[in-house]
């Protein structure tokens, strides 16, 4: 994968005003008419607060990193082409879009001078693919040749998981979510917890969601977000290789199995997380069923209630308990 030599920055990080970028600036939010394509499917938007957790998941499935500015209309076609290519592959790879204007520290970490830039991320290791606006032919080569090669490289490295699906980007719900501020849609009683999570204080967010649940035990959204915050507080910064090695070396250690199940959940491998803990109990570890049960009950709040994996896991847990 040869890195493109020509570089035509859409946005400069050096402090000077890029007049060309200003001419192409739009005020429309992604997903609205005239704006950039919305995230969704296997396309996510990553910020400085969620970056580390995203890097961790690259040990489970490969990630294509698109460093861009979502208000620069010169980048819309590239964003759309990359999103379409990734979504057609049904989770074999994820596209992570990073707004370098709002998250400059990430751009600095990758030592880029402007947008767009494209990297692959496999097992936490970045691989440069392109800097600058590609020609139509170069973009087609990326979508048709480079992306399948990245998947093959990941498979050779043992990174064979499936990225989580995050909803139809063309649905009314996705478009309406993109059209307005996410924070505006957060219930008032959730605001404190939501802001703590956005700041990367996952333990604080979990505690704040716990207070919401004390006031309303039937708040399913608070229960789900609390579970996600607890998960990230425990394991967002874990070394995936170390955790998986410990689980393999200590098959009878419940804490080691719980830790690797966390990694599976962060990576979207819900079935693997459920099966790992249920298989552990079924393999003769009934004495450890209580910590496993507590962790599974936490996990069970994360998928949609209609998820068949959830239904099967609930039934199996009930069987193992009696």
VONUMI-683421 format. One record per residue (C-alpha): residue in three letters; x, y, z. Coordinates in steps of 0.05 Angstrom, whole numbers, plus 5000, padded with zeros to 4 digits. Example, Ala and Ser with C-alpha at 12.3 -4.5 7.8 and 13.67 -1.06 7.14 Angstrom:
residues 2
ALA524649105156/SER527349795143/
***
This chain:
residues 322
UNK500050005000/UNK503850594975/UNK502851255011/UNK500651824967/UNK506152344960/UNK502152954938/UNK498753314995/UNK493253824988/UNK490854005058/UNK483654155069/UNK484954435139/UNK491554655167/UNK493854525238/UNK499555005235/UNK495455605256/UNK494855965190/UNK487956075161/UNK486655625102/UNK482656075055/UNK481155495008/UNK478155095065/UNK473855685086/UNK470855715016/UNK468754995023/UNK466055045093/UNK458754845105/UNK454554955167/UNK450154345157/UNK450853765206/UNK452653065179/UNK446352705157/UNK442653335138/UNK441353535066/UNK447653845037/UNK451953595094/UNK456853025103/UNK454252305106/UNK451952085175/UNK455451555215/UNK451950885223/UNK452450165202/UNK459750005212/UNK461850745211/UNK463051095277/UNK465351785299/UNK471051785349/UNK473252345396/UNK479152445442/UNK475052155498/UNK473251515461/UNK479751435422/UNK483250965470/UNK477250495474/UNK476950495398/UNK484350315393/UNK483149725440/UNK477849445394/UNK482849415337/UNK485548785371/UNK478748465355/UNK477248735285/UNK481149195237/UNK479449935234/UNK480250445179/UNK481651125209/UNK479251725169/UNK481952385196/UNK477652935166/UNK473653565178/UNK466153435171/UNK464654145150/UNK469254145089/UNK465053945029/UNK471153714989/UNK471553115036/UNK464252895031/UNK465152444970/UNK471052105002/UNK467251995068/UNK461351715029/UNK465651244987/UNK469450985047/UNK463050895087/UNK459550525031/UNK465450065020/UNK466049895094/UNK458549785104/UNK458349295046/UNK463248845083/UNK458448705141/UNK463148825199/UNK469648535172/UNK472549235182/UNK470249875217/UNK470950595193/UNK472651075249/UNK471951805230/UNK475752325271/UNK474453075265/UNK481453365271/UNK478854065281/UNK475253855344/UNK480453335365/UNK487153645348/UNK491153205396/UNK489452595354/UNK491952935291/UNK498353125328/UNK499252405352/UNK498952165280/UNK503652735259/UNK499252985203/UNK498953705180/UNK491753715155/UNK485753335129/UNK484352855099/UNK488952295122/UNK487551555122/UNK490651015167/UNK489350285182/UNK489250045254/UNK490549315268/UNK492149055337/UNK493349775361/UNK498549905307/UNK497350465257/UNK499150385183/UNK499251015139/UNK495250945075/UNK494251655047/UNK494852395062/UNK491352905019/UNK485452884973/UNK485652274928/UNK483852264855/UNK477651864835/UNK482251294812/UNK486151294877/UNK479851294919/UNK477150704879/UNK483650334890/UNK482950454965/UNK475850194968/UNK476749614919/UNK483849384933/UNK486849684996/UNK480949545043/UNK480448805025/UNK488048745034/UNK487449055103/UNK482348525122/UNK486947975096/UNK492848265136/UNK488548295199/UNK486447565190/UNK493647355182/UNK495047705248/UNK489247345282/UNK484747955283/UNK478447615257/UNK472747905298/UNK466548265272/UNK465449005285/UNK458849185320/UNK453149455278/UNK450750145300/UNK444250235261/UNK442150435191/UNK445551095172/UNK439951245123/UNK434351135173/UNK430051705198/UNK432551585268/UNK439851635246/UNK438652265206/UNK434852605262/UNK440252415311/UNK445452725265/UNK441353345252/UNK441353565325/UNK446253565381/UNK446752905417/UNK446953265483/UNK440353595467/UNK437152905464/UNK439952685532/UNK434552695586/UNK435853255637/UNK436852755693/UNK442252415652/UNK446253045635/UNK451352995691/UNK452852265677/UNK453052385602/UNK458152955609/UNK462552545655/UNK462651985604/UNK464352475548/UNK470152725591/UNK472752015599/UNK470851965673/UNK467351295665/UNK467451125739/UNK464251795755/UNK459151695699/UNK457251015727/UNK456151305796/UNK451851865767/UNK447651365728/UNK446850965792/UNK443651575825/UNK438851625766/UNK436950895776/UNK435851005850/UNK430651525832/UNK427651105775/UNK429550355775/UNK425750275710/UNK430150755670/UNK432850255620/UNK437150775585/UNK440650945650/UNK441750205664/UNK444750105595/UNK449250715599/UNK451450535670/UNK453449835646/UNK457450135589/UNK460850625636/UNK462750075685/UNK465449665628/UNK469850235603/UNK472050425673/UNK474549725684/UNK477649555618/UNK478050135568/UNK485550205580/UNK487149465588/UNK492549155545/UNK488548665503/UNK494348185492/UNK495948145566/UNK488648025585/UNK487747485533/UNK494247145552/UNK492347155626/UNK485546835610/UNK489046285569/UNK494246165624/UNK489046155680/UNK482845795653/UNK480345675724/UNK481146395748/UNK474446755748/UNK477547455749/UNK481647295687/UNK475447045651/UNK471447655671/UNK477048115646/UNK477247795578/UNK469647795573/UNK470048545584/UNK474848595524/UNK469948195482/UNK464248665501/UNK468249295485/UNK469948995418/UNK462648845403/UNK463648095410/UNK457348015452/UNK456247275437/UNK463547115454/UNK462947485521/UNK456547115540/UNK459146435519/UNK465846525553/UNK462746645621/UNK457146135613/UNK462045605589/UNK466545755648/UNK460945605697/UNK458744995658/UNK465944725659/UNK465444595734/UNK466145285765/UNK459345315799/UNK462745625861/UNK464146235819/UNK457146315792/UNK455446935833/UNK460847405804/UNK459347125735/UNK451847235745/UNK452947955768/UNK457348105708/UNK452547785659/UNK446648175688/UNK450648805675/UNK452148575604/UNK444848395592/UNK442749125597/UNK447049325537/UNK443848965476/UNK436849105453/UNK431748695493/UNK429648335429/UNK436748095415/UNK436547335406/UNK443447265437/UNK440847585500/UNK434847125503/UNK439146505495/UNK444146735547/UNK438746885598/UNK435746185589/UNK442545855596/UNK444346245658/UNK437746055690/UNK439145315674/UNK446245355704/UNK443745665768/UNK439145085785/
***
